[in-house]
Amino acid sequence: MLLYPLLLVTKKKKIVQYVVVLPRMQKILVIQTAFIGDAVLATGIVEKLHNYYPAAAIDYMVRKGNEGLLQDHPFIKEILVWNKKEKKLLHLWQLLKKIRTKKYDAVINVQRYAATGLLTAFSGAKYRIGYDKNPLSFLFTTKIPHRKSTAEQPVHETARCNDLIKELTGPVAFKPVLYPTAEAYNKVIALQQQPYITIAPASVWFTKQYPAQQWAAFIRQLPAGIKVFLLGAPSDTQLCNEIINESGRSDAAQNCCGQFSFLESAALMKNAVMNYVNDSAPMHFASAVNAPVAAIYCSTLPSFGYGPLSDNRHIIEAQEPLACRPCGGHGRKECPEGHFNCGYKITPHQLLAVLAANG
């Protein structure tokens, strides 16, 4: 954002004011090739850039597998996809050539790793923006400090993302938004004939995952008339079957693992009475369609900066302080102490209380 002085002359004095002149932008690239939740949160950048530069063509780069998230997005012209699992470096080189050919005015890198730093540094863009922790940030035109979020000074990831573009726009961060297609809404409409909740019980990390028997106890105690849809990837099917079987509520609970795309899951979550999630990607799906959400935090903390953003949002965690929590900045494959109290100390009653509060 550029400030130019404007001299105003009155009869008695001179007044200097400043007018904001936005740089000219025709083509912009946003890079976020991390996990699906990170890609969702960075869509707040797209929202804001479109607001300030409505005529600009905005492209978005994701890792292969995440492109369905942005299908038919109204503000994204092209989705660039990096295949990290097959011929990773060859595909990176091909992407660099494509980026240079497209002659972007600005490349905004939301990651702190050398590979995407390479794409940014040698993009040929006038504005090459990224975090100062990126190894190639010395070749960027703008290096932005990556702020750490703490309990004393919490910083949400959307605010960190906004740090990258506030010089091109303004200081206020925009929320992430997903746009489920009409086909996505039509896919789930048959499930929306009675009040329902969704549960996304899985996580890549064991210590982020609310215990299966606790989920089962929660479902068992749900009031009559509430339908339950369990969401997840095909690999989560067995977990969800175990939860339903242990709950004894196969009449009310339905395993939907692998049946819906990212956008279809978001469409189903949007009209739920409540969506119960771990500290994982489904929480960000709910935020991005402003769906009611109850986020369960086991080993991690909301103050890490990745909490829910929906207007109707709830944090559920162990009610008593635990000296071992958090056990790290990310999830773990097992509890270091062997007891997993941060999960088992969260009672099904806490989950039920959120539902009761929402009528």
C-alpha positions as CSV (number, residue, x, y, z in Angstrom):
1,M,0.0,0.0,0.0
2,L,1.5,3.4,-1.0
3,L,0.8,6.6,0.7
4,Y,1.1,9.9,-1.2
5,P,0.9,13.3,0.4
6,L,-2.0,15.6,-0.7
7,L,-1.6,19.3,0.2
8,L,-4.8,21.1,1.1
9,V,-4.6,24.9,1.4
10,T,-7.2,26.8,3.4
11,K,-7.3,30.6,4.2
12,K,-5.5,30.1,7.5
13,K,-3.3,27.1,7.2
14,K,-2.0,24.3,5.1
15,I,-3.1,20.7,5.8
16,V,-1.3,17.7,4.6
17,Q,-3.3,14.6,4.2
18,Y,-2.4,11.2,2.7
19,V,-4.2,9.3,0.1
20,V,-3.9,5.6,-0.4
21,V,-2.8,4.4,-3.8
22,L,-2.9,0.7,-4.4
23,P,-0.3,-0.8,-6.6
24,R,-1.4,-2.0,-10.0
25,M,-2.2,-5.7,-9.9
26,Q,-3.3,-7.9,-12.9
27,K,-2.0,-11.3,-11.9
28,I,-1.4,-12.7,-8.4
29,L,-0.3,-16.1,-7.2
30,V,-0.8,-17.4,-3.6
31,I,1.3,-20.5,-2.7
32,Q,0.2,-22.9,0.1
33,T,1.2,-26.5,-0.6
34,A,1.0,-27.7,3.0
35,F,-1.8,-29.8,4.4
36,I,-5.5,-29.4,3.7
37,G,-6.3,-27.3,6.8
38,D,-3.5,-24.9,6.0
39,A,-4.8,-24.5,2.5
40,V,-8.3,-23.7,3.8
41,L,-7.0,-21.0,6.2
42,A,-5.0,-19.3,3.5
43,T,-8.2,-18.7,1.5
44,G,-8.7,-15.6,3.6
45,I,-5.9,-14.1,1.6
46,V,-7.8,-14.8,-1.6
47,E,-10.9,-13.2,-0.2
48,K,-9.1,-10.0,0.8
49,L,-7.0,-9.7,-2.4
50,H,-10.2,-10.0,-4.5
51,N,-11.8,-7.3,-2.3
52,Y,-8.9,-4.9,-3.0
53,Y,-8.1,-6.0,-6.5
54,P,-11.5,-7.2,-8.0
55,A,-10.1,-7.1,-11.6
56,A,-7.0,-9.1,-10.8
57,A,-6.7,-12.8,-11.8
58,I,-5.8,-14.7,-8.7
59,D,-4.2,-18.2,-8.9
60,Y,-3.7,-20.6,-6.0
61,M,-1.1,-23.3,-5.7
62,V,-1.7,-26.4,-3.6
63,R,-0.3,-29.9,-3.1
64,K,-1.8,-32.7,-5.2
65,G,-4.9,-34.0,-3.6
66,N,-6.1,-30.6,-2.3
67,E,-7.2,-29.1,-5.6
68,G,-10.8,-30.3,-5.1
69,L,-11.1,-27.9,-2.2
70,L,-11.1,-25.0,-4.6
71,Q,-13.3,-26.4,-7.3
72,D,-15.3,-23.6,-9.1
73,H,-14.0,-21.1,-6.6
74,P,-15.5,-17.7,-7.8
75,F,-12.3,-15.7,-7.1
76,I,-9.6,-18.2,-8.3
77,K,-8.8,-18.3,-11.9
78,E,-6.4,-21.2,-12.0
79,I,-5.3,-23.9,-9.5
80,L,-1.7,-24.9,-9.8
81,V,-0.9,-28.3,-8.4
82,W,2.4,-29.6,-7.1
83,N,2.8,-33.4,-7.0
84,K,5.1,-33.9,-4.0
85,K,4.9,-37.7,-4.1
86,E,6.1,-38.5,-7.6
87,K,9.0,-36.8,-9.3
88,K,8.8,-34.0,-6.8
89,L,11.8,-31.9,-8.1
90,L,10.8,-32.4,-11.8
91,H,7.3,-31.1,-11.1
92,L,8.8,-28.2,-9.0
93,W,10.9,-27.2,-12.0
94,Q,7.9,-27.4,-14.4
95,L,5.9,-25.2,-12.0
96,L,8.7,-22.6,-11.9
97,K,8.8,-22.4,-15.7
98,K,5.0,-22.0,-15.8
99,I,5.1,-19.3,-13.1
100,R,7.7,-17.3,-14.9
101,T,5.7,-17.6,-18.1
102,K,2.6,-16.2,-16.4
103,K,4.4,-13.0,-15.4
104,Y,2.7,-12.4,-12.0
105,D,2.7,-9.0,-10.5
106,A,2.8,-10.5,-7.0
107,V,3.7,-14.0,-5.6
108,I,2.6,-14.5,-2.0
109,N,4.2,-17.5,-0.3
110,V,2.5,-18.6,2.9
111,Q,5.1,-21.3,3.6
112,R,8.6,-21.2,5.2
113,Y,10.4,-23.9,3.2
114,A,13.1,-23.7,0.6
115,A,11.1,-25.3,-2.3
116,T,8.3,-22.8,-2.4
117,G,10.9,-20.1,-1.6
118,L,12.6,-21.0,-4.8
119,L,9.4,-20.6,-6.7
120,T,8.9,-17.2,-5.1
121,A,12.4,-15.9,-5.4
122,F,12.7,-16.7,-9.1
123,S,9.1,-16.1,-10.1
124,G,10.0,-12.8,-11.9
125,A,7.2,-11.1,-10.0
126,K,7.6,-7.4,-9.0
127,Y,6.3,-8.2,-5.5
128,R,7.9,-11.4,-4.0
129,I,6.5,-11.8,-0.5
130,G,7.1,-14.4,2.1
131,Y,8.1,-15.0,5.7
132,D,11.6,-14.1,6.9
133,K,12.1,-17.7,8.1
134,N,12.1,-19.0,4.5
135,P,15.7,-19.9,3.6
136,L,15.5,-17.9,0.4
137,S,13.8,-14.9,1.9
138,F,16.9,-12.8,1.1
139,L,15.7,-12.9,-2.5
140,F,12.2,-11.7,-1.7
141,T,11.2,-8.1,-2.1
142,T,9.4,-8.2,1.2
143,K,10.2,-10.3,4.2
144,I,7.6,-10.6,6.9
145,P,8.3,-11.8,10.4
146,H,6.5,-15.0,11.2
147,R,4.8,-14.2,14.6
148,K,4.6,-17.0,17.1
149,S,1.3,-17.5,18.9
150,T,1.4,-17.9,22.7
151,A,-1.2,-18.1,25.5
152,E,-0.1,-14.6,26.5
153,Q,-0.2,-13.2,23.0
154,P,-2.3,-15.4,20.8
155,V,-2.0,-14.9,17.0
156,H,-4.4,-16.8,14.7
157,E,-3.0,-18.2,11.5
158,T,-5.4,-16.0,9.5
159,A,-3.7,-13.0,11.1
160,R,-0.3,-14.4,10.2
161,C,-1.4,-14.9,6.6
162,N,-2.7,-11.4,6.5
163,D,0.7,-10.1,7.6
164,L,1.9,-11.1,4.2
165,I,-0.5,-8.8,2.3
166,K,-1.3,-5.9,4.6
167,E,1.1,-3.7,2.8
168,L,-0.8,-4.4,-0.4
169,T,-4.2,-4.1,1.3
170,G,-4.8,-3.1,4.9
171,P,-4.4,-4.3,8.5
172,V,-7.7,-6.2,9.0
173,A,-7.6,-10.0,8.2
174,F,-10.4,-11.7,6.3
175,K,-11.8,-15.1,7.3
176,P,-11.2,-18.1,5.1
177,V,-14.2,-19.1,2.9
178,L,-15.0,-22.2,0.9
179,Y,-17.6,-22.3,-1.8
180,P,-19.4,-25.7,-2.0
181,T,-20.9,-26.1,-5.5
182,A,-24.5,-26.6,-6.3
183,E,-23.7,-30.2,-7.0
184,A,-22.1,-30.5,-3.5
185,Y,-25.3,-29.3,-1.8
186,N,-27.4,-31.5,-3.9
187,K,-25.3,-34.5,-3.0
188,V,-26.1,-34.1,0.8
189,I,-29.7,-32.7,0.6
190,A,-31.2,-36.2,1.2
191,L,-29.5,-36.4,4.6
192,Q,-30.9,-33.1,5.8
193,Q,-34.5,-34.1,6.4
194,Q,-34.2,-34.1,10.2
195,P,-32.0,-32.4,12.8
196,Y,-28.5,-33.8,12.6
197,I,-24.9,-33.4,13.9
198,T,-21.7,-34.4,12.2
199,I,-18.7,-36.0,13.9
200,A,-15.2,-36.1,12.3
201,P,-13.5,-38.4,14.8
202,A,-10.2,-39.1,13.1
203,S,-6.9,-37.3,13.0
204,V,-3.5,-38.0,11.4
205,W,-2.1,-37.7,15.0
206,F,-3.1,-40.0,17.8
207,T,-2.9,-37.3,20.5
208,K,-5.2,-35.0,18.6
209,Q,-7.9,-37.6,18.4
210,Y,-10.6,-37.8,21.0
211,P,-10.8,-41.5,22.1
212,A,-13.2,-43.7,20.2
213,Q,-14.9,-45.0,23.4
214,Q,-15.6,-41.4,24.4
215,W,-17.2,-40.7,21.0
216,A,-19.3,-43.8,21.5
217,A,-20.4,-42.7,24.9
218,F,-21.4,-39.3,23.6
219,I,-23.5,-40.9,20.7
220,R,-25.1,-43.3,23.2
221,Q,-26.4,-40.4,25.3
222,L,-27.7,-38.2,22.5
223,P,-31.4,-37.3,22.7
224,A,-33.8,-39.1,20.4
225,G,-34.5,-37.4,17.1
226,I,-30.9,-36.4,16.4
227,K,-29.2,-38.0,13.4
228,V,-25.4,-38.5,13.5
229,F,-23.2,-38.5,10.4
230,L,-19.6,-39.6,10.9
231,L,-17.3,-38.0,8.4
232,G,-13.8,-39.0,7.3
233,A,-11.6,-40.4,4.6
234,P,-12.0,-44.0,3.4
235,S,-9.1,-45.0,5.7
236,D,-11.3,-43.8,8.7
237,T,-14.1,-46.3,7.9
238,Q,-13.0,-48.9,10.4
239,L,-12.7,-46.4,13.2
240,C,-16.2,-45.0,12.6
241,N,-17.7,-48.5,12.4
242,E,-16.1,-49.3,15.8
243,I,-17.5,-46.1,17.3
244,I,-21.1,-46.8,16.0
245,N,-21.0,-50.4,17.1
246,E,-19.8,-49.5,20.6
247,S,-22.4,-46.8,20.9
248,G,-25.2,-49.2,20.2
249,R,-26.9,-46.5,18.2
250,S,-26.7,-47.9,14.7
251,D,-30.3,-46.7,14.3
252,A,-29.2,-43.0,14.6
253,A,-25.6,-43.0,13.5
254,Q,-24.4,-43.4,9.9
255,N,-20.8,-43.9,8.6
256,C,-20.2,-41.6,5.7
257,C,-16.4,-42.1,5.5
258,G,-15.2,-41.8,1.9
259,Q,-18.6,-40.9,0.5
260,F,-18.1,-37.2,0.2
261,S,-15.6,-34.8,-1.2
262,F,-14.1,-31.9,0.8
263,L,-16.8,-29.5,-0.5
264,E,-19.6,-32.0,0.0
265,S,-18.5,-32.5,3.6
266,A,-18.5,-28.8,4.1
267,A,-22.0,-28.5,2.5
268,L,-23.3,-31.1,5.0
269,M,-21.6,-29.4,7.9
270,K,-23.1,-26.0,7.0
271,N,-26.6,-26.9,8.0
272,A,-25.9,-29.2,11.0
273,V,-27.1,-28.4,14.5
274,M,-23.5,-28.8,15.5
275,N,-20.3,-30.2,14.1
276,Y,-17.9,-32.0,16.4
277,V,-14.3,-32.1,15.3
278,N,-10.8,-32.6,16.6
279,D,-8.0,-30.0,16.1
280,S,-7.8,-31.0,12.5
281,A,-8.9,-30.1,8.9
282,P,-12.7,-30.6,9.4
283,M,-12.6,-27.7,12.0
284,H,-11.4,-25.4,9.2
285,F,-14.0,-26.7,6.8
286,A,-16.7,-25.7,9.3
287,S,-15.1,-22.3,9.8
288,A,-14.9,-21.7,6.1
289,V,-18.7,-22.1,5.6
290,N,-19.5,-20.5,9.0
291,A,-21.0,-23.7,10.3
292,P,-21.5,-24.2,14.1
293,V,-18.5,-26.1,15.5
294,A,-17.3,-27.7,18.7
295,A,-13.6,-28.2,18.6
296,I,-12.1,-30.8,20.9
297,Y,-8.5,-30.1,22.0
298,C,-6.6,-33.0,23.5
299,S,-2.8,-32.6,23.4
300,T,-2.7,-29.2,21.6
301,L,-4.0,-25.8,22.6
302,P,-6.2,-23.2,20.9
303,S,-3.6,-20.6,21.7
304,F,-1.3,-22.3,19.0
305,G,-3.3,-20.1,16.6
306,Y,-5.5,-22.6,14.7
307,G,-8.8,-22.4,16.5
308,P,-12.3,-22.3,15.0
309,L,-13.6,-19.1,13.4
310,S,-17.3,-19.7,13.0
311,D,-19.7,-17.3,14.6
312,N,-21.1,-20.2,16.7
313,R,-17.9,-21.9,18.0
314,H,-17.0,-23.8,21.1
315,I,-13.7,-25.0,22.6
316,I,-13.8,-28.3,24.5
317,E,-10.8,-29.4,26.5
318,A,-9.9,-31.1,29.8
319,Q,-11.3,-29.1,32.7
320,E,-8.4,-29.7,35.0
321,P,-4.9,-28.4,34.3
322,L,-2.5,-31.1,33.1
323,A,1.2,-30.6,33.6
324,C,2.0,-32.6,30.5
325,R,-0.2,-30.6,28.2
326,P,0.8,-29.5,25.6
327,C,3.3,-32.2,24.9
328,G,4.6,-30.5,21.8
329,G,3.7,-28.0,19.1
330,H,2.0,-30.6,17.0
331,G,0.2,-33.9,17.5
332,R,2.1,-37.1,18.4
333,K,1.7,-40.7,17.4
334,E,1.3,-41.8,21.0
335,C,1.0,-40.2,24.4
336,P,4.5,-39.7,25.9
337,E,3.2,-40.4,29.4
338,G,1.2,-43.4,28.4
339,H,-2.1,-42.3,29.9
340,F,-3.6,-39.8,27.4
341,N,-5.4,-37.9,30.1
342,C,-5.8,-34.9,27.8
343,G,-8.2,-37.0,25.8
344,Y,-9.8,-39.2,28.5
345,K,-10.4,-36.3,30.9
346,I,-12.8,-34.7,28.4
347,T,-16.2,-36.1,29.3
348,P,-19.1,-36.8,26.9
349,H,-21.1,-34.5,29.1
350,Q,-19.0,-31.6,27.9
351,L,-20.0,-32.4,24.3
352,L,-23.6,-32.8,25.3
353,A,-23.6,-29.5,27.0
354,V,-22.7,-27.7,23.8
355,L,-25.6,-29.4,22.0
356,A,-28.0,-28.4,24.8
357,A,-26.9,-24.8,24.7
358,N,-27.7,-24.7,21.0
359,G,-31.3,-25.9,21.5
